[in-house]
Amino acid sequence: MRTIVISDIHGCFYTMNKLLDEVEFNSNKDKLICLGDMCDRGRNTKLVWEYFYNLQKAHKQHVVLLGNHEDMFNLAIKEAMYDNTSSKRQNHYFRNNGLTTLQSFYPEATTESRREYFQKFARDKKNLRKWLQNLPTRYESEDYYFVHAGVDFNKNFWNQTHRDMVWIREPFLTSEMKYNKKVFHGHSPVKEDPYYEIKDNRINIDGGCVYGGKLNIVVIEESELIIKQSKILEEDIYYNKEG
């Protein structure tokens, strides 16, 4: 069984599909691991979330981890549903391009109407919302550890905090400490060629696709890493539909 890893898709469904086709992804035979940040910034979060939701529903071997953008979405929708006096979480999420996700489901949604549409999402998409709420934060294979953002190398991999695995940058990115296995992660865009990093202790595959970089997909086969890349396709570029 091949292991295929992707991260930080950010709503770029058609760009992701192009890469999956290029590596001849077989949902029955391969294991696809997504390191999170499926949503926001690109146009097609709805298609990306539904793709992974349905993939896991049909094939249990596939792995989808929580990214910080899914984390922000979960907190924002919870606030919209249960706290009519606060918009703190919703404001934070929308400063990080949350409107793109809401408009992928409801094109007429605006910043001003967001609470209404978060509540509508909660009613209309109960199964999808529950899936997002329950995404795990880490995964271990025979040869690698997988998280969205990174780890605190001073702690055992299975003794991390939620915040570190989903949000950390420093001191993780400059640390020379390492585990017995390399850590696959995304979260911190590599915005210069080759648009990924392979270090002694970690492998960063966030190529900053939505910032003019590349979306990366990595095939792990017999300890060899094969990396395919694509710039964002026109179909995935978000044009502001506010108002």
Sequence and secondary structure as in RCSB ss.txt:
>XXXX:A:sequence
MRTIVISDIHGCFYTMNKLLDEVEFNSNKDKLICLGDMCDRGRNTKLVWEYFYNLQKAHKQHVVLLGNHEDMFNL
AIKEAMYDNTSSKRQNHYFRNNGLTTLQSFYPEATTESRREYFQKFARDKKNLRKWLQNLPTRYESEDYYFVHAG
VDFNKNFWNQTHRDMVWIREPFLTSEMKYNKKVFHGHSPVKEDPYYEIKDNRINIDGGCVYGGKLNIVVIEESEL
IIKQSKILEEDIYYNKEG
>XXXX:A:secstr
  EEEE   TT HHHHHHHHHHTT  TTT EEEE S  SSSSS HHHHHHHHHHHHHH TT EE   HHHHHHHH
HHHHHHH TT  HHHHHHHHTTHHHHHHHH TT  STTHHHHHHHHHHHTHHHHHHHHT  SEEE SSEEEESS 
  TTS GGG  HHHHHH  TTTTT     SSEEEE SS   STTSSEE SSEEE   BGGGTSBEEEEEEETTEE
EEEEE   GGG       
